[in-house]
Amino acid sequence: MKLASFEVGDSVRIGLAAENDVLIDVTDIVGSDMIKVIRQFEHVVPQLAKASSDPSFTRYSAEDVRWLPPVPKPGKICGVAMNNSASNERKISAPDHPAFFLKPSSCLVGHREAIRVRRYYGSVHPEPELAVIIGRDARDVDAEDAHEHIFGYSMFNDITGNGMRGEDLFQYWALYRTDDGELERREQHLSYAGRYKGSDTFGCMGPWLVTADEVQNPDDLDVHCAVGGETVAEDSTRYYNYKIAELVSFISQFQTLEAGDVISCGTAFKPSAKRKSIHQANFQEVEGPVEMRIDGLGTLTNPVTVEDREIGKWRL
């Protein structure tokens, strides 16, 4: 099934995909909270199946609703870093396991909602990724059992502010204790992701939450991304360094994954045949919209709005 969260007027609704870009309003069956829908899904599947052919359910054209992220307020969004094998040649050193960061749910916007970029952000570009939505709580899950904890999949555009990443770069001496008990200084370089990954509208998600049974192999899905009609990425999830089950398992060894949590699995950024890359698609210079597609998951489109304003008076 393909599910969606949307608004009509001021009312949040849950929709079921029908043919010809039609949403069947199933809110009366499942309520309006997608996380609750995920938790109780097995109990409402028969009713949802009947709704698809029952004319008594209200139907909306996809053009007449405001699309929300499929899970509007997930407990957490885990973004997996440097997970594309195309990036391996650029690594000076790297861990032998997935690395991930957290994005706030406040960064989320749905299909057709604007990515809002401010001039003082500096360079900002898209990062098209496969998103995993957790179906039931997972802690210390083995990789072979990880798919049992996946409810479904969506698309996630992990908008990234390279300008802010550079501004927030620390170069410093970190202190480590050696085997003989002495303190050793090691030069380190790091940039915290709070601004450059978590600013408002830096997480485009949707339009659909596609249940796992409809995605035959999440480790082999073609990914496409275009900005202003020009292709900037043609890639596949088969080039991820770590399989989807491995990501779920690894993260669960450190943080409990709860129903509705999102894992954005890594950027598909292999350049198009014209050698245009996502890193050249700076929203300060290149007009939107941004369009991404993944096999079987639909098309996620977001316009880009550049706000010509300076940063507020944040100093006392």
Secondary structure as UniProt FT lines:
FT   STRAND          2..8
FT   TURN            9..10
FT   STRAND          11..18
FT   TURN            19..21
FT   STRAND          22..25
FT   HELIX           27..30
FT   HELIX           34..39
FT   HELIX           41..51
FT   TURN            52..53
FT   TURN            55..56
FT   STRAND          59..61
FT   HELIX           62..64
FT   STRAND          66..67
FT   STRAND          77..81
FT   HELIX           85..90
FT   STRAND          99..103
FT   HELIX           105..107
FT   STRAND          108..109
FT   TURN            111..112
FT   STRAND          115..118
FT   HELIX           119..121
FT   STRAND          128..134
FT   HELIX           143..149
FT   STRAND          150..158
FT   HELIX           162..167
FT   STRAND          169..177
FT   TURN            179..180
FT   STRAND          183..191
FT   HELIX           194..198
FT   TURN            200..201
FT   STRAND          203..211
FT   HELIX           212..214
FT   TURN            218..219
FT   STRAND          222..227
FT   TURN            228..229
FT   STRAND          230..236
FT   HELIX           237..239
FT   HELIX           244..252
FT   TURN            253..254
FT   TURN            259..260
FT   STRAND          262..267
FT   TURN            273..274
FT   HELIX           278..280
FT   TURN            283..285
FT   STRAND          290..294
FT   TURN            295..297
FT   STRAND          298..302
FT   STRAND          304..307
//
